[in-house]
Amino acid sequence: MSDKAILPGATLGMLGGGQLGRMFVMAAHSLGYRVAVLDPDSDSPAGRIAEHHIKSSYDDKQALQQMSELCEAITTEFENVPTETLQVLEQTNIVRPSAKSVKIAQNRIQEKKFLAENNFPTAKFYPIQNENDIRQAMSELNSSSILKVATFGYDGKGQAIVNNVDEALQAFNQMDQVACVLEQKVELASEVSVVLCRSHHGQISAYPVGENVHVNGILETTLVPSTLDQSIQEQALSEAKRFAEQLDYCGVLAVEFFYTKQGKLLINEVAPRPHNSGHYTLDACICSQFEQQVRMLCGLPAGSTEIISPVVMFNLLGDIWQNGEPDWWTLLAHENVKLHLYGKSEARNGRKMGHFNCLGLGISDSGNDLLKQAHDLAEDLPQTK
């Protein structure tokens, strides 16, 4: 493949048509690129705004041929695209991140093994293939644990907290005995994440550490700057960069951490793409994570990751549509609030429909003030107009 930068005017490929793909398309359009989206959903948010929407499955040979012919470079919005699809496209196109990188990140067993082999700190874990593995792991852990499916789990789906062997076996059977990972449950003080980008030449640019709060397994808020001690933030940044280097990664990458009450920083999981906890970058940073995705794909220099305002990102789930369309005036009446809706046609409980960012307008705006504003606004949104 050519090492020459791909400049505006070219057509870029996106595998996946959800909200992350949509925001990639918007960033690419802003820079002057065209985009072709491959997604089987005829009403996909990204497909609706792209120049080309190929409505086919990710393993459709004719669709992949069409993507190959249309696009100068191809990326993905989610890690569950078949590895074989990326391998096929790599034969003719620039593909970033690589099939090898995505393959490790899309399977929890492979991801955990990679972390362990490269001496990254994680909670104690056991690969689970059968009931005997469950019994052996629970006898060694002897504590409350979390059983997680190895593939296709997200936003708290495909996992269960188990306190003994019987509960673990029951959960494993409810998950149809698919491959899983059993992890020791840790006492959390905080959850944080690092979003970074790494070029094909190995240059890394990282955003500030985001401090996250999850509700029912789904991210609710991200606060930046984090309130954790600077030494812990520097450790998170260092480990995230080291992971990207060990994986020889190219693109935008997110690394999620647990910070335990015992003062340990543990890697929870990684995502080979822009991440929900990086949505604050759309308004609070000079260059968003989606523009960085375009830049890394095209072989351009990274944009600045500098934060220009304190910020709280708040996820909008389909639950707030219970009384009809939310009262958007609640958000739009505030000069420091930026609303982002994803163009999804159906609101369902737990489905991410959008987010908003509360920005600090001056140095006196504290994270606690912004968190309170975000929660107050979110409470008012579902009220019947």
RATA-V519217 format. One record per run of one state. SS is the DSSP state (hx for helix, st for strand, lp for the rest). FROM is the first residue (numbers start at 1). TO is the last residue. If there is no record, write none. Layout:
SS,FROM,TO  SS,FROM,TO
//
This chain:
lp,1,10  st,11,15  lp,16,18  hx,19,31  lp,32,33  st,34,38  lp,39,51  st,52,54  lp,55,60  hx,61,70  lp,71,72  st,73,76  lp,77,82  hx,83,90  lp,91,93  st,94,95  lp,96,98  hx,99,105  lp,106,107  hx,108,117  lp,118,124  st,125,128  lp,129,130  hx,131,141  lp,142,144  st,145,149  lp,150,158  st,159,162  lp,163,164  hx,165,174  lp,175,179  st,180,184  lp,185,187  st,188,198  lp,199,203  st,204,206  lp,207,209  st,210,215  lp,216,217  st,218,224  lp,225,229  hx,230,246  lp,247,250  st,251,260  lp,261,264  st,265,271  lp,272,275  hx,276,278  lp,279,280  hx,281,284  st,285,285  lp,286,288  hx,289,298  lp,299,306  st,307,307  lp,308,310  st,311,317  hx,318,321  lp,322,328  hx,329,332  lp,333,336  st,337,341  lp,342,351  st,352,359  lp,360,366  hx,367,381  lp,382,385
//
